[in-house]
């Protein structure tokens, strides 16, 4: 019989495993993993001057735009310029067939010759009757009638001369000339086309400096005045910002919207600005409430409880705790730092600008360094 103190090999292995497990259970429990902090970016709330900027859409126009038309109707005989051509003052742009008007000149010349012949006859009659009257061979009534006939014939000559002059002018009107130096911006006629008097056939742009037409809302028009400096930017000319000043301010609402037409003249050479280019005109208006507390628009959230920001309470090693705070906002202050804060923030407080939607009041966060080129506003 085996010694009861002996243990079989399987039993011995089981015992060792049990002891090892028990010893492990007597040690410290494993620590829970530290939760990862949500990263955020922040800026400091700033105070700015009272000025407010507004950027409004506009359209470039030449300093002078002439809509040219013929003063008489007719058939186009020739078009002597093309779209984009530079033209000189009095240069011929187009001609109408002058045949009909030349015939009217001939007719007027014949009428004048006939009137002149009638005048000579009437003057001769008057001289004859006057001689008879002096010899007491004609009555006073006959003399007066002869004088009236001569005067009427003289009036007929003058009228015929005017008709001839007018017919000659109409022949001249069949030639359309440029009223000044400039460039052809639009052409709307073709050879052999019949055009009416007064119908626009060319658009001539002139003027040394281009202008910008911009529609200003009625809430701002009282702050716009002639001579006010503005800046202009064109999408077609990236990277360029041109200085300009207000030259005209409308006094009546234009179009269906409550806007007033305002014109700004570019105050520097801008040969690459062409009529019709879309522009952005930036106005700077004086504020009426002095300095303002400003916060970036991305820092302001909104839900059913209203607008809010998360203010950072700094901790150690780039960490902190965010606190939700309700704010009351004013007007956007484009170019001066964001949105005006009327209530809820003070200058120098630090607000979250990235990750606002995933935060909650009292959450611990990790503060990231500012991105390259990122300003505090």
C-alpha positions, 0 to 999 in steps of 0.5 A: 500500500502506498504512503498516504503522504505521497501525492500523485503527480496530477494532484501535485500539479493541481496543488501548485496551480491552486497555490499560484492562483491564491498568491496572485489574488493576494496582490494589488488589484490592476489600476483602471486606465486613465481616460483620454482628455478631449483636445480643444483649442482656445483664444482669449477674448479681446476688446476692440475699438468701436469701428465696424466693417461691412462688406457689400457686393458691387459691380465695376463700371467704367468711369464713363459709359456711353450707349451709342445709337444712330439719330436716324433709321436705316440699313447698316452699310458698314461696321468699322470697329469690333468688340474690344477695339480702342477708339479715338475721339470722332473715329467712325464706328459704323455707317448707314446707307445714305441714299434715302437721305441724299435724295431728301437733300436733292429734294430740299435743294430743288425746293430752295431753288424754287423758293428763290425764284419765287422771291425774285419774282415777288421782289420784281413785282414789288419794285414795279408796284412801288414805282407805279405808286410813286407816280400815282398809278397804283393804289396803297393797297396794291403796294401793300399786297406787293410788299407782303408777297415779297416778304412771304417769298423771302420767308419761303426761301428761309424755310427751304434753306432750313429744310436743306440744312436739316436734310444735310444733317440727316445725311451726316447722322448716317455716320456714327462717330465715337464721342470720346476716346475709349473702348468698345464694350458691346456691339449689337448691329450687323451689316445689312441690318435695319436699325431704328433711330435711338436703338443702342448699337455700341457701348463705349467705355471711357474714363481714366479710373473705373468705378464700383456701383454698390447697393447699400441697405437703408440701415447703413446709408445714413453712415455713407458720405461722399469722400469716405474711404473704402477698400475694393477686392475683385474675385477675378484679381486674387490677392489685390485690394484697391483703395477707393472712395465714395463719389456718389450717394443715392438719395432714393431707393433703387429696385424692389429692395430697400437699398440705395445706389452708391458709387465708389471711385478707385483711387489708384491705377487699375488697368486690369479692372474691367467693366462688369467685374464682380467686386466686394466693397468694404466700408468701415463705420464708426461704432456708437457704443465705444469699445466692444468685447469680441469673440470669434464666431466659431466659439459661440454655440447655440441650442434650445437654451440660447447662445453659449460659450465654453470658458476654460479654467486652466489646470496643470500640464496643458489641461483644464476644465471647461464651463458653459456660460450663456452669452448675449451677442450683438452685431457681427464685426467683420475684420475686427475680431468676430462677434460682439459680446454684449453680456456674459464674457469679460476681456481676457477670458479664454474660450474654446474655439475647436470642439465646442459641440462635443463639450459639456459643462465641467468636462476636463480637456487638453488644451492644444497649442495654437495652429500656425497663423492662428490669431487670438481673434 
